[in-house]
Amino acid sequence: MVFTGVILSALVMFLLSDSAQCRRVNCKSECCSFVEGFPMRLKELRSAYREIQKFYESNDDLAPLLDENVQQHINSPYGCHVMNEILRFYLDTILPTAVQKDHLHSKTPINSIGNIFKDLKRDILKCKNYFSCQNPFEFASIKNTYEEMNGKGVIKAMGELDMLFKYIEQYLASKRVKHL
């Protein structure tokens, strides 16, 4: 819980920095447009998450699921594979379980996050060459940790969405066109 709060604070500070701001770039490919347009999608993700964040963070008393090791793998040369595996995990396991349990009686924010994640996953796969993706990431350890948490795994994973947003943002920001 404390670790998640620290990560969330760092994420908010990063988003308010210049590196997270929208800027006008003349893209010549769909992948460039996807990366350059992602800050707007990130705002939508954060807005949806704010509606449910308090519930998940207040019920989270477990060790981190998405730790610094995950962030390092996302920032590695095989980051797009890592992103693909994490997004698949959230789309196939976490978000459907969260909607099924319906802790908040509000499926709309979770569905919004899921829709953006589906688009993000599709675009990351489509742009693998743009991201210069290399060897795949071993995702099994995150899945195993989640399964060991039993029913609380969903709380943990949903409580760490902001951290995942940060990792996604950092990865995509590292792929943005650099202009002098």
C-alpha positions in Angstrom: 0.0 0.0 0.0 2.7 2.5 0.9 4.8 1.4 -2.0 1.9 1.9 -4.4 1.3 5.4 -2.9 4.9 6.4 -3.5 4.8 5.1 -7.0 1.5 6.9 -7.6 3.0 10.2 -6.3 6.0 9.8 -8.6 3.7 9.1 -11.5 1.7 12.2 -11.0 4.9 14.3 -10.7 6.1 12.7 -14.0 2.9 13.4 -15.8 3.0 17.1 -14.8 6.6 17.3 -16.1 7.5 18.5 -19.6 8.3 15.0 -20.8 4.6 14.0 -20.3 3.2 17.0 -22.1 1.6 16.9 -25.5 3.6 18.4 -28.3 3.1 18.8 -32.0 5.1 16.4 -34.0 4.9 15.8 -37.7 4.5 12.0 -37.9 4.9 10.1 -41.1 3.7 6.8 -39.8 0.8 5.3 -37.8 3.2 4.1 -35.1 4.6 7.6 -34.6 1.1 9.0 -34.4 0.1 6.3 -31.9 3.1 7.1 -29.7 2.7 10.9 -30.0 -1.0 10.7 -29.3 -0.8 8.5 -26.3 -0.7 11.3 -23.7 -4.3 11.9 -24.4 -5.2 8.3 -24.0 -3.2 8.3 -20.8 -5.4 11.1 -19.5 -8.4 9.0 -20.2 -6.9 6.0 -18.4 -6.2 8.1 -15.3 -9.6 9.7 -15.4 -11.3 6.3 -15.4 -9.0 5.0 -12.7 -9.6 7.9 -10.4 -13.2 6.8 -10.1 -12.1 3.5 -8.6 -8.6 4.2 -7.3 -9.6 4.9 -3.6 -11.4 1.6 -3.2 -8.5 -0.5 -4.6 -5.7 1.3 -2.8 -7.5 1.3 0.5 -8.0 -2.5 0.3 -4.5 -3.3 -0.8 -2.2 -4.6 1.9 -0.1 -6.9 -0.2 3.5 -6.7 -1.5 3.8 -5.1 -5.0 2.8 -7.1 -8.0 4.3 -4.7 -10.5 7.7 -4.0 -9.0 10.8 -2.2 -10.3 11.9 -5.3 -12.0 8.9 -5.0 -14.3 9.7 -1.4 -15.0 13.3 -2.4 -15.9 12.0 -5.0 -18.3 9.5 -2.5 -19.9 12.4 -0.1 -20.4 14.6 -2.8 -22.0 15.0 -3.6 -25.7 12.1 -6.1 -25.4 9.7 -3.7 -23.7 7.0 -4.2 -26.3 6.8 -8.0 -25.5 6.6 -7.1 -21.8 3.8 -4.6 -22.5 2.0 -7.2 -24.6 2.1 -9.8 -21.8 1.1 -7.3 -19.1 -1.8 -5.9 -21.1 -2.9 -9.5 -22.0 -2.8 -10.3 -18.2 -4.9 -7.3 -17.4 -7.3 -7.9 -20.3 -7.7 -11.6 -19.8 -7.5 -11.9 -16.0 -7.6 -8.8 -13.9 -10.2 -6.6 -15.5 -12.8 -9.4 -16.2 -12.4 -10.5 -12.5 -12.7 -7.0 -11.3 -15.9 -6.5 -13.3 -17.2 -9.9 -12.1 -16.6 -9.1 -8.5 -18.0 -5.6 -9.1 -16.7 -4.2 -5.8 -17.9 -0.7 -6.7 -21.1 -1.3 -8.5 -19.4 0.7 -11.3 -18.2 -1.3 -14.2 -17.9 1.8 -16.5 -14.4 2.9 -15.4 -13.1 -0.7 -15.6 -14.6 -1.2 -19.1 -13.1 2.2 -20.2 -9.6 1.0 -19.0 -10.1 -2.3 -20.8 -11.1 -0.7 -24.1 -8.0 1.6 -24.0 -5.8 -1.4 -23.1 -7.2 -3.4 -26.1 -6.4 -0.5 -28.4 -3.0 -0.1 -26.8 -2.2 -3.8 -27.1 -3.3 -3.9 -30.8 -1.2 -0.8 -31.6 1.9 -2.1 -29.7 1.7 -5.4 -31.7 1.2 -3.5 -34.9 4.2 -1.3 -34.2 6.7 -4.0 -33.0 9.2 -2.9 -35.7 8.8 0.8 -34.7 9.7 -0.1 -31.1 12.7 -2.3 -32.2 11.4 -5.1 -30.1 13.8 -7.9 -29.2 13.8 -11.0 -27.0 10.6 -11.7 -25.0 10.1 -11.1 -21.3 9.3 -13.9 -18.9 5.9 -13.0 -17.5 5.2 -16.2 -15.6 6.6 -14.8 -12.3 4.0 -12.0 -12.2 1.2 -14.5 -13.0 2.4 -16.9 -10.3 2.6 -14.2 -7.7 -0.9 -13.1 -8.7 -2.3 -16.6 -8.4 -0.6 -17.0 -5.0 -2.6 -14.0 -3.8 -5.8 -15.8 -4.4 -8.8 -13.5 -4.3 -6.7 -10.5 -3.2 -4.7 -10.6 -6.4 -7.4 -8.6 -8.2 -7.3 -5.9 -5.5 -3.5 -5.8 -5.8 -3.4 -5.7 -9.6 -6.2 -3.0 -9.8 -4.5 -1.0 -7.0 -1.3 -0.9 -9.2 -3.0 0.3 -12.3 -1.5 3.8 -11.9 2.0 2.2 -11.7 1.2 0.3 -14.9 0.1 3.6 -16.5 3.5 5.0 -15.5 5.4 2.1 -17.0 3.4 2.4 -20.2 3.9 6.1 -20.4 7.7 5.8 -19.8 8.0 3.2 -22.4 6.0 5.1 -25.0 7.7 8.4 -24.1 11.1 6.8 -24.7 9.9 6.0 -28.3 8.7 9.6 -29.0 10.4 11.5 -31.8 13.2 13.6 -30.5 13.2 17.2 -31.9 16.0 19.7 -31.3 
